[in-house]
Amino acid sequence: MHRFAFLLFVSVATSAAAEDKPFIATPLTDPKEFTGGIEGPACDGEGNIYAVSFLKAQNIGIVTPQGAASLFVTLPGKSTGNGIVFDLKGRMYVADYAEHNVLRIDMQTKKIEVFAHEATMHQPNDLAIAPNDTIYASDPDWTMNKGQVWMVSTAGKIQKVAGDMGTTNGIEVSPDGKWLYVNESVQRNVWKFPIKPDGTLGEKKLIKQFPDHGFDGMRCDIDGNLYIARYGKGTVVIMTPEGKDLREIDVLGKQPSNVCFGGPDGKTVYVTEVEHTRLVQFRVEKPGLAWQRWQKK
């Protein structure tokens, strides 16, 4: 082999190995392709990542696994997206905090419709989806440092299922569908609620209170471990459902807003990062719960 070709081969092989090394974050997109409202994110069955605030607030961007970002849809009127989830039919749901909606988007036609509306919401923020496609939405009131949680049925019926909470933000359903996890950004609490057969919630139990920094989005892997964005600290913490910290990953910016799982094997975590308005990625040892749902479609 020619010396230059050999060196190029070694360089590519070394780069590929570095990218696959677990728990080491690397940038995926360039800074400033998204605004400071970058949130979401969620992956489709092909591994593309969707995040809100691509170039401007009303846009949802699509990012390939290689990091190429482009416009997916522009939300109508004043609608502005935040959290994103997909149901078992592959339809996208978006928390529209400006208009107090949960929107539904057909991925083929890109038709956008109001799936659920509730005028008394403060602002639907993050979304979680249960194994039966019931949606849960966190609803913080940042002015008063309080919040609540809403349930949206598969028919679009919306119901408040938890009130009198702190600033509810990150939200996720356990792999078995029996527990709803909710964190509070200002109070730095992580709670779990038992999910009743009708989708409503039982009495909450505190899993853990952190001593510093805020929270944002969180997601589960297939074992039920929680990956929580530590907004202000610049990390994603991996925590067991019982509240034991397993690992903390530096995500190359102080303001991670949310996380999702994707990649060919579901073991790539994508993080929306506000400080540099970009997506970063790191590899993990277990696939994500949302990725597993795509394998069942």
Buried (B, 14 or more C-beta within 10 A) or exposed (E): EEEEEEEEEEEEEEEEEEEEEEBEBBBBBEEEBBBEBBBBBBBBBEBBBBBBBBBEBBBBBBBBBEBEBEEBBBBEEEBBBBBBBBBBEEBBBBBBBBBBBBBBBEBEEEEBEBBBBBEEBBBBBBBBBBBEBBBBBBBBBBEEEBBBBBBBBBEBEBEBBBEEBBBBBBBBBBBEBBBBBBBBBBBBBBBBBEBEEEBBBEEBEEBBEBEEBBBBBBBBBBEBBBBBBBBBBBBBBBBBBEBEEEBBBBBBBBBBBBBBBBBEEBBBBBBBBBBBBBBBBBBBEBBBBBBBBBEEE
